[in-house]
């Protein structure tokens, strides 16, 4: 359909082609066409106005109807398709939205907003690569398009490319430094890179711009918890809950902060609030179960963690937690089954290997225990108990040099750990390195002067070197202390005075 201007131009040419005797007839026809065009223009304008009002009111179904009527009148304006696509997007009809954005781009290939909006639809569909391509095109058309940088930052963040996300959010902030959402989202990306301090600065700025921004309080609370400030975290998460009493994640995270403070009862209350709001949140059940375990209620712990597994059969940490509960009450076969299931989900889980290894040790399957503990250490598990058990198992196998190596690794990780120096000293003694053993036992006793095991083993070393006076002094002091009943050291046979030299020289 031709515009009024186009009609006038055409008929201006026609006037030049016809003779004066037809002028009256032609003039009458022209007036009629102009009047019809005016009716058409008014009708399109009316539809546009109604669509605009409907969009403002959030009635996108009506907006689509009005814009469709306008398009059917023959208008080929890209803006009409752009507006209708936006309403389709709001209605969740992404297929029709993309069709309209495609049409808008065909009509106006330089329409950056159409690329930005189509990129937004792709983002909501989970197609982040297509979203990034469209948003990049929008930025090429308009390098100062702050919203496109913001949207592309979100897409990069969803892909886990936090460096590019941060760069895009930073550019968006340069263009529009007054948008709290951009600071919040950059803060979240920084937090994913474990830069809690920088993320908190961004959340601070977001809250300066919008003091009622519940999500920013939640995020800052999460950052403070990650930084090791559970008290500050609780303050922020409580504010988020005040602003939104149905904020399930804020209750969940506040429960985590209270758990970190050993406030297990209060943590359970928060987890219970979260469950009441979001009853199918597997992580909440898992964490509440672990809080029950810490309170000594194994039955409720087992109930909640099993519920978490029912809701999410792929929640690996729930299998690890339930396995640990089984282990704590001596149900080693069940514990081993849970740790094995965790390893089916992630065969590089150092924790699952270590804990299964502990269970194998408890059931005297030492070869399996050693294999699991070696895997745990190789995958980065750094809890001292794993090194201690592995080193002692190496001793039991007669590989004292390997035991020495394990305990030296532990000391490199925990140089102030008395138990690490004690175990290295024992292994060195069994390996025939008596003076080196005494040095490590001295280190252990400097860190823990009341360590009975260190005194006993140093007594053995002094006796072996012929220094009976020092041996008797250490032995007398050790015998005045209670015997250790628990811990990895129980894998070793108890020290019996008549067998001290045998233990030192055994190969």
C-alpha positions in Angstrom: 0.0 0.0 0.0 1.4 3.4 -1.0 1.8 6.2 1.6 0.0 9.6 1.1 3.2 11.1 -0.1 3.7 8.4 -2.7 0.1 8.8 -3.9 0.6 12.5 -4.3 3.8 12.1 -6.3 2.2 9.5 -8.6 -0.8 11.7 -9.3 1.3 14.7 -9.8 2.8 12.9 -12.8 -0.6 11.8 -14.0 -1.8 15.4 -14.0 1.0 16.2 -16.4 0.0 13.4 -18.7 -3.8 14.2 -19.0 -5.5 17.1 -21.0 -7.5 19.8 -19.3 -10.9 18.4 -20.4 -10.5 15.5 -18.0 -9.2 17.6 -15.1 -12.5 17.7 -13.2 -12.9 13.9 -13.4 -9.3 13.2 -12.3 -9.5 15.8 -9.5 -12.6 14.1 -8.1 -11.0 10.7 -8.2 -7.9 12.0 -6.5 -9.9 13.6 -3.7 -11.6 10.2 -3.1 -8.3 8.3 -3.0 -6.8 10.8 -0.6 -9.9 10.6 1.7 -9.6 6.7 1.6 -5.9 6.9 2.4 -6.7 9.3 5.3 -9.2 6.8 6.7 -6.5 4.1 6.4 -3.9 6.2 8.2 -6.3 7.1 11.0 -7.2 3.4 11.3 -3.5 2.3 11.6 -2.8 5.1 14.1 -5.8 4.1 16.1 -4.6 0.4 16.3 -1.2 1.5 17.2 -2.5 3.7 20.0 -4.7 0.9 21.4 -1.7 -1.5 21.2 0.5 0.9 23.1 -2.1 1.4 25.8 -2.5 -2.4 26.1 1.3 -3.0 26.3 1.6 -0.4 29.1 -1.3 -2.2 30.9 0.4 -5.5 30.5 -2.4 -6.8 28.2 -0.2 -8.3 25.5 -2.9 -10.5 24.1 -4.9 -7.3 23.2 -1.7 -5.6 22.0 -1.1 -8.5 19.6 -4.7 -8.3 18.3 -4.4 -4.6 17.6 -1.0 -4.8 16.0 -2.2 -7.7 13.8 -5.1 -5.6 12.6 -2.7 -2.7 11.8 -0.4 -5.1 9.8 -3.4 -6.5 7.9 -4.3 -3.1 6.7 -1.2 -3.4 4.6 1.3 -1.4 6.6 4.9 -2.7 6.1 6.5 -0.7 8.9 9.2 -2.6 10.7 8.2 -0.9 14.0 4.8 -2.7 13.9 6.5 -6.1 13.7 9.0 -5.1 16.4 6.1 -4.1 18.7 4.1 -7.2 18.1 7.2 -9.4 18.6 7.7 -7.8 22.0 4.2 -8.7 23.0 4.6 -12.2 21.7 7.8 -12.5 23.8 5.9 -11.3 26.9 3.3 -14.0 26.3 6.0 -16.6 26.0 5.2 -17.3 22.4 8.8 -17.3 21.3 8.3 -18.8 17.9 6.0 -16.0 16.8 8.3 -13.4 18.4 11.3 -14.6 16.4 9.2 -14.6 13.2 8.2 -11.0 13.8 11.8 -9.9 14.7 13.0 -11.7 11.5 10.4 -9.7 9.5 11.4 -6.4 11.2 15.1 -7.1 10.4 14.2 -7.8 6.7 12.4 -4.5 6.5 15.1 -2.6 8.3 18.5 -4.5 8.5 19.9 -1.6 10.7 17.3 -2.0 13.4 19.5 -2.7 16.3 16.6 -3.1 18.7 15.3 -6.0 16.7 18.6 -7.9 17.0 18.8 -7.1 20.7 15.2 -8.3 21.3 15.6 -11.4 19.2 18.8 -12.1 21.2 16.7 -11.8 24.3 14.3 -14.5 23.0 17.1 -16.8 22.2 18.5 -16.3 25.7 15.1 -17.3 27.2 15.1 -20.4 25.0 18.5 -21.3 26.4 20.2 -20.8 23.0 23.0 -18.6 24.3 25.3 -18.8 21.3 22.5 -17.4 19.0 21.7 -14.8 21.6 25.3 -13.7 21.7 25.5 -13.5 17.9 22.4 -11.3 17.7 23.5 -9.0 20.6 26.9 -8.7 19.0 25.2 -7.5 15.8 23.1 -5.0 17.8 26.4 -3.6 19.3 28.0 -3.4 15.8 25.1 -1.3 14.7 25.2 0.9 17.8 28.4 0.6 19.8 26.7 2.7 22.6 23.8 0.3 23.0 24.1 -0.3 26.8 21.2 -2.7 27.0 22.8 -5.0 24.4 26.0 -5.1 26.4 23.9 -5.9 29.5 22.0 -8.7 27.7 25.2 -10.2 26.2 26.8 -10.1 29.6 23.9 -12.2 30.9 24.3 -14.7 28.0 28.0 -15.0 28.6 27.4 -15.5 32.3 24.9 -18.4 31.6 27.6 -20.0 29.4 30.1 -19.7 32.4 32.3 -17.2 30.6 32.5 -14.9 33.5 35.4 -12.8 32.2 33.5 -11.8 29.1 30.4 -11.3 31.2 32.3 -8.9 33.5 33.7 -7.0 30.5 30.2 -6.5 29.0 28.6 -5.5 32.3 31.5 -3.0 32.8 30.8 -1.5 29.3 27.1 -1.3 30.1 28.0 0.6 33.4 30.2 3.0 31.5 27.2 3.8 29.2 24.6 3.9 32.0 26.1 4.1 35.5 22.7 4.3 37.2 21.3 0.9 36.5 21.4 -1.3 39.7 20.7 -4.5 37.8 24.0 -4.2 35.9 26.0 -3.7 39.1 24.2 -6.7 40.7 24.9 -8.9 37.7 28.5 -8.0 37.5 28.8 -8.6 41.2 27.4 -12.1 40.8 29.9 -12.8 37.9 32.7 -11.7 40.2 31.5 -13.9 42.9 31.6 -16.9 40.6 35.3 -16.1 40.1 35.7 -16.1 43.9 36.4 -12.4 44.0 34.1 -11.8 47.0 35.5 -8.4 47.9 34.9 -6.9 44.4 31.5 -8.5 44.2 30.5 -6.9 47.5 31.5 -3.5 46.2 29.1 -4.0 43.2 26.3 -5.1 45.4 26.9 -2.1 47.6 26.5 0.2 44.6 23.4 -1.7 43.5 21.8 -1.1 46.9 22.8 2.6 46.9 20.8 2.9 43.7 17.9 0.8 44.9 17.8 0.3 48.7 14.9 -2.1 48.3 16.6 -4.5 45.9 16.0 -7.8 47.6 18.1 -9.8 45.1 21.2 -7.6 45.8 20.8 -8.2 49.5 20.6 -11.9 48.9 23.7 -11.8 46.7 25.7 -9.7 49.1 24.7 -12.0 51.9 26.0 -14.9 49.8 29.3 -13.1 49.1 29.8 -12.3 52.8 29.2 -15.9 53.6 31.8 -17.0 51.0 34.2 -14.4 52.5 33.8 -16.0 55.9 31.5 -13.4 57.4 28.4 -15.4 58.5 27.2 -12.6 60.8 27.2 -10.0 58.0 25.6 -12.6 55.7 22.8 -13.1 58.2 22.1 -9.4 58.4 21.8 -9.1 54.5 19.7 -12.2 54.2 17.4 -11.1 56.9 16.9 -7.8 55.0 16.1 -9.7 51.8 13.5 -11.8 53.8 12.1 -8.6 55.2 11.6 -7.2 51.7 10.3 -10.5 50.4 8.9 -12.8 53.1 8.4 -15.6 50.5 12.1 -15.5 49.5 12.9 -19.2 49.8 16.5 -19.0 48.7 17.2 -16.3 51.3 15.9 -18.6 54.0 18.0 -21.4 52.6 21.2 -19.3 52.5 20.6 -17.8 56.0 20.2 -21.4 57.2 23.7 -22.1 55.7 25.1 -19.0 57.4 23.7 -20.1 60.7 25.0 -23.6 60.2 28.5 -22.2 59.7 28.1 -20.6 63.2 27.1 -24.0 64.6 23.6 -22.6 65.2 22.0 -25.8 64.1 18.6 -25.3 65.6 18.2 -21.8 64.0 19.6 -23.3 60.7 16.9 -26.0 60.8 14.2 -23.3 61.4 15.4 -21.5 58.3 15.6 -24.6 56.2 12.1 -25.5 57.3 10.8 -22.1 56.2 12.4 -22.7 52.8 10.8 -26.1 52.5 7.4 -24.6 53.3 7.8 -22.1 50.4 9.5 -24.4 48.0 8.7 -28.0 49.0 10.5 -29.6 46.1 13.9 -28.0 46.7 16.3 -31.0 47.1 19.2 -28.9 48.4 17.2 -27.6 51.3 16.3 -31.2 52.5 19.9 -32.2 52.1 21.2 -29.3 54.2 18.5 -29.6 56.8 19.3 -33.3 57.1 23.0 -32.5 57.7 22.0 -30.0 60.4 19.9 -32.7 62.0 23.0 -35.0 61.9 25.2 -32.4 63.5 22.6 -32.2 66.3 22.8 -35.9 66.8 19.4 -36.8 65.3 20.4 -39.5 62.8 16.8 -40.6 62.1 15.7 -37.2 60.9 19.0 -36.7 59.1 18.4 -39.9 57.2 14.8 -38.9 56.4 15.7 -35.5 55.0 18.7 -36.6 53.0 16.8 -39.5 51.5 14.1 -37.1 50.6 16.7 -34.9 48.8 17.8 -38.0 46.8 14.2 -38.8 45.9 13.7 -35.3 44.6 17.0 -35.2 42.8 18.6 -38.6 42.2 21.6 -36.9 40.7 22.4 -34.8 43.8 25.8 -36.2 44.5 26.5 -34.5 47.8 23.3 -36.0 49.2 24.7 -39.5 48.6 27.9 -38.4 50.3 26.1 -37.0 53.3 23.8 -40.0 53.7 26.9 -42.3 53.3 28.5 -40.4 56.1 25.5 -40.8 58.4 25.5 -44.6 57.6 29.3 -44.7 58.4 28.8 -42.8 61.7 26.4 -45.5 63.0 28.5 -48.4 61.7 26.4 -49.3 58.7 29.5 -49.7 56.5 27.9 -51.6 53.6 25.2 -49.0 53.2 27.8 -46.2 53.5 30.0 -47.9 50.8 26.9 -48.2 48.5 26.1 -44.5 48.9 29.7 -43.4 48.3 29.9 -45.7 45.3 26.7 -44.1 43.9 28.2 -40.7 44.4 31.2 -41.8 42.3 28.9 -43.0 39.6 27.7 -39.4 39.3 31.2 -37.9 39.6 34.2 -40.3 39.3 36.6 -37.6 40.3 35.1 -36.8 43.7 38.0 -36.9 46.1 35.6 -36.8 49.1 33.6 -39.9 47.9 36.8 -41.8 47.4 38.2 -40.8 50.8 35.1 -41.6 52.7 34.6 -44.9 51.0 38.3 -45.6 51.8 37.6 -44.9 55.5 34.8 -47.5 55.4 37.0 -50.1 53.7 39.6 -49.5 56.5 36.9 -50.0 59.1 36.0 -53.3 57.6 39.6 -54.4 57.2 39.7 -54.2 53.4 43.0 -52.4 53.5 43.9 -52.8 49.8 40.6 -51.3 48.7 41.0 -48.6 51.3 44.5 -47.7 50.1 43.4 -47.6 46.4 40.5 -45.3 47.3 42.6 -43.0 49.5 45.3 -42.7 46.7 42.5 -41.7 44.3 41.2 -39.1 46.8 44.6 -37.5 47.2 45.2 -37.5 43.4 41.9 -35.7 42.9 42.7 -32.9 45.3 41.1 -34.1 48.6 43.1 -32.3 51.3 41.6 -33.4 54.6 44.5 -34.5 57.0 42.6 -37.7 57.9 42.9 -39.0 54.4 46.7 -38.6 54.3 47.1 -40.0 57.8 45.1 -43.1 57.0 46.8 -43.6 53.7 50.3 -43.2 55.3 49.4 -45.7 58.0 48.1 -48.2 55.4 51.4 -47.8 53.6 53.1 -48.6 56.8 51.0 -51.7 57.3 51.9 -52.8 53.9 55.6 -52.4 54.8 56.2 -49.6 52.4 57.7 -47.1 54.9 59.3 -44.9 52.3 55.9 -44.4 50.6 54.5 -43.6 54.1 57.2 -41.0 54.6 56.3 -39.4 51.3 52.6 -39.2 52.1 53.2 -37.6 55.5 55.7 -35.1 54.0 53.0 -34.1 51.5 50.6 -33.6 54.4 53.1 -31.4 56.3 53.5 -29.2 53.2 49.8 -28.6 53.3 49.5 -28.4 57.1 52.8 -27.3 58.5 51.3 -26.5 61.9 49.5 -29.8 62.2 50.9 -31.7 65.2 49.5 -35.0 64.0 51.2 -34.7 60.6 54.6 -34.3 62.3 53.8 -37.2 64.7 53.0 -39.5 61.8 56.0 -38.5 59.8 58.1 -39.1 62.8 56.7 -42.6 63.2 57.2 -43.4 59.5 60.7 -42.1 59.5 61.5 -44.3 62.6 60.1 -47.4 60.9 62.2 -46.5 57.8 65.3 -46.5 60.0 65.8 -42.7 59.9 65.9 -42.4 63.7 67.4 -38.9 64.1 65.0 -37.5 61.5 62.2 -39.2 63.4 63.2 -37.5 66.7 63.3 -34.1 64.9 59.7 -34.6 63.6 58.5 -35.8 67.0 60.0 -32.7 68.6 58.1 -30.6 66.1 54.9 -32.4 67.0 55.5 -31.9 70.8 56.2 -28.2 70.3 52.8 -27.9 68.6 51.1 -30.2 71.2 53.1 -30.8 74.4 50.5 -33.2 75.7 50.6 -35.6 72.8 51.0 -39.1 74.4 51.7 -40.8 71.1 54.5 -38.5 70.3 56.2 -39.0 73.7 55.9 -42.8 73.4 57.4 -42.9 69.9 60.2 -40.5 70.9 60.9 -42.7 73.9 61.3 -45.6 71.5 63.7 -43.5 69.3 65.8 -42.5 72.3 66.0 -46.1 73.5 67.1 -47.2 70.0 69.9 -44.6 70.1 70.9 -45.8 73.5 69.8 -42.6 75.3 67.9 -44.4 78.1 67.6 -41.4 80.4 65.6 -39.4 77.8 63.7 -42.6 76.9 62.6 -43.1 80.5 61.6 -39.4 80.9 59.4 -39.6 77.8 57.9 -42.9 78.7 57.1 -41.8 82.3 55.4 -38.6 81.0 53.4 -40.6 78.4 52.2 -43.2 80.8 50.7 -40.5 83.0 48.4 -39.5 80.1 45.2 -41.2 78.9 45.5 -43.5 75.9 44.0 -42.4 72.6 41.1 -44.6 71.7 39.9 -43.0 68.5 41.3 -41.7 65.3 43.5 -43.0 62.4 46.2 -44.0 64.8 44.1 -46.9 66.0 45.1 -48.6 62.7 48.5 -49.1 64.2 49.0 -51.7 66.9 49.3 -50.2 70.4 52.8 -49.6 71.6 53.9 -52.3 74.0 57.3 -51.6 75.7 58.6 -55.1 75.0 58.0 -54.6 71.3 59.3 -51.0 70.9 62.5 -52.0 69.2 60.6 -54.6 67.0 58.3 -51.8 65.8 61.2 -49.6 65.0 63.2 -52.1 63.1 60.5 -54.1 61.4 60.7 -54.2 57.7 
